[in-house]
Amino acid sequence: MFKMVSSPHTHSSSLTAKFMLWVIAAMLPALGVQVYFFGYGVFIQVAIAILLAVVIEITLAKLRRKPTAFYVADLSGILTALILAMSIPPYAPYWIIIIGVIVALLLAKHSYGGLGQNLFNPAMVAYALLLVSFPVQMTGWLVPIDLLSEPPTFGDAISLVFSGVTSDGFSVHQLLGSVDGIAQATPLDSAKTSMQKLGVDGVMHSPIFSGMFANGWLQINLAFLAGGLLLIYKRIIHWQIPAAMLVMFALLSGLTDLLLPHTHLNVVSQLFSGAMMFGAFFIATDPVTASITPRGKLIFGGLIGVFVYLIRYYGNYPDAVAFSVLLANICVPLIDHYTQPRLYGTGR
């Protein structure tokens, strides 16, 4: 005799932990590339974020009288912290990542009931709030350290994160001042602003492009692409969302190049700069806040691609991945409702 029970039939954090562990492992190559090009600040931000995430998860488990091991072992809080830490500038003040992790886990995740109940991507909620609330700190990206006359040591990195200056008394802004041609805080913002002054050819041959795209952001995006393809191969994520997002953005960007040439960076530069590959494979594919139907995944990913294009090309925020994902999250219930697969044996 079989015992008849309703679904779900498995209640274990081990399956979730396996999923999260694969995603974390796929992000490690990009993390290594970030540390290589931008210094030890990346590692420090990750360490602060993960430590705080574990403390928050344990505290909430105690307050809700839930098994502590169950809350921490699913690794969802650690993954959220890692995504957020890799999204902010490496030498942002320590309180930026602290506020971000608290917002992501308390406001965007546990206030809805915990893992599986949240409506919006927790890391992107925190990132968007930080970007709007602290624009100066959130746009203080340092150029690749090989362009600096005096790259910050590990001690300098700790000092920059916790006090705002190196051991020699230099701030991030002063370190940037030693690099000719760097006028803005973020790579895409630099390119967008300088395009009006230098033109496409000028930007392509300036330190903004050669130093920030070719020697840093290109490799980071390639690392995220490789990790994302691994996740698709292991069937941890589905191909529809990243493919639809990248294809839709590439089509719109390519059409703009044809109709309005020499006004923006080319399609390849746009695809391999900023958080494009990070967003396509690791952020948009969040299983809780993304669409769950096959056709819905294509619509959801394509919608993100449209939003990224509109904000990057015509908005004030040069990257736009976080806002695009959050806007698409709002549409998920409607998308899933109208893209439900037809039940076998029934009419349309």
TAKADA-V592062 format. One record per residue. N is the residue number from 1. BURIAL is 1 if it has 24 or more other C-alpha atoms within 12 Angstrom, else 0. Layout:
N:BURIAL / N:BURIAL
This chain:
1:0 / 2:0 / 3:0 / 4:0 / 5:0 / 6:0 / 7:0 / 8:0 / 9:0 / 10:0 / 11:0 / 12:0 / 13:0 / 14:0 / 15:0 / 16:1 / 17:1 / 18:0 / 19:1 / 20:1 / 21:1 / 22:1 / 23:1 / 24:1 / 25:1 / 26:1 / 27:1 / 28:1 / 29:1 / 30:1 / 31:1 / 32:1 / 33:1 / 34:1 / 35:1 / 36:1 / 37:1 / 38:1 / 39:1 / 40:1 / 41:1 / 42:1 / 43:1 / 44:1 / 45:1 / 46:1 / 47:1 / 48:1 / 49:1 / 50:1 / 51:1 / 52:1 / 53:1 / 54:1 / 55:1 / 56:1 / 57:1 / 58:1 / 59:0 / 60:1 / 61:0 / 62:0 / 63:0 / 64:0 / 65:0 / 66:0 / 67:0 / 68:0 / 69:0 / 70:1 / 71:1 / 72:1 / 73:1 / 74:1 / 75:1 / 76:1 / 77:1 / 78:1 / 79:1 / 80:1 / 81:1 / 82:1 / 83:1 / 84:1 / 85:1 / 86:1 / 87:1 / 88:1 / 89:1 / 90:1 / 91:1 / 92:1 / 93:1 / 94:1 / 95:1 / 96:1 / 97:1 / 98:1 / 99:1 / 100:1 / 101:1 / 102:1 / 103:1 / 104:1 / 105:1 / 106:1 / 107:1 / 108:1 / 109:1 / 110:1 / 111:0 / 112:0 / 113:0 / 114:1 / 115:1 / 116:0 / 117:0 / 118:1 / 119:1 / 120:1 / 121:1 / 122:1 / 123:1 / 124:1 / 125:1 / 126:1 / 127:1 / 128:1 / 129:1 / 130:1 / 131:1 / 132:0 / 133:0 / 134:0 / 135:0 / 136:0 / 137:1 / 138:1 / 139:1 / 140:1 / 141:1 / 142:1 / 143:1 / 144:1 / 145:1 / 146:0 / 147:1 / 148:1 / 149:0 / 150:0 / 151:1 / 152:1 / 153:0 / 154:0 / 155:0 / 156:1 / 157:1 / 158:1 / 159:1 / 160:1 / 161:1 / 162:1 / 163:0 / 164:1 / 165:1 / 166:1 / 167:0 / 168:0 / 169:0 / 170:0 / 171:1 / 172:1 / 173:1 / 174:0 / 175:1 / 176:1 / 177:0 / 178:0 / 179:1 / 180:0 / 181:1 / 182:1 / 183:1 / 184:1 / 185:1 / 186:1 / 187:1 / 188:1 / 189:1 / 190:1 / 191:1 / 192:1 / 193:1 / 194:1 / 195:1 / 196:0 / 197:0 / 198:0 / 199:0 / 200:1 / 201:0 / 202:0 / 203:1 / 204:1 / 205:0 / 206:1 / 207:1 / 208:1 / 209:1 / 210:1 / 211:1 / 212:1 / 213:1 / 214:1 / 215:1 / 216:1 / 217:1 / 218:1 / 219:1 / 220:1 / 221:1 / 222:1 / 223:1 / 224:1 / 225:1 / 226:1 / 227:1 / 228:1 / 229:1 / 230:1 / 231:1 / 232:1 / 233:0 / 234:0 / 235:0 / 236:1 / 237:1 / 238:1 / 239:1 / 240:1 / 241:1 / 242:1 / 243:1 / 244:1 / 245:1 / 246:1 / 247:1 / 248:1 / 249:1 / 250:1 / 251:1 / 252:1 / 253:1 / 254:1 / 255:0 / 256:0 / 257:0 / 258:0 / 259:0 / 260:0 / 261:0 / 262:0 / 263:1 / 264:1 / 265:1 / 266:1 / 267:1 / 268:1 / 269:1 / 270:1 / 271:1 / 272:1 / 273:1 / 274:1 / 275:1 / 276:1 / 277:1 / 278:1 / 279:1 / 280:1 / 281:1 / 282:1 / 283:1 / 284:1 / 285:1 / 286:1 / 287:1 / 288:1 / 289:1 / 290:1 / 291:1 / 292:1 / 293:1 / 294:0 / 295:1 / 296:1 / 297:1 / 298:1 / 299:1 / 300:1 / 301:1 / 302:1 / 303:1 / 304:1 / 305:1 / 306:1 / 307:1 / 308:1 / 309:1 / 310:1 / 311:1 / 312:1 / 313:1 / 314:0 / 315:0 / 316:0 / 317:1 / 318:1 / 319:1 / 320:1 / 321:1 / 322:1 / 323:1 / 324:1 / 325:1 / 326:1 / 327:1 / 328:1 / 329:1 / 330:0 / 331:1 / 332:1 / 333:0 / 334:0 / 335:1 / 336:1 / 337:0 / 338:0 / 339:0 / 340:0 / 341:0 / 342:0 / 343:0 / 344:0 / 345:0 / 346:0 / 347:0 / 348:0
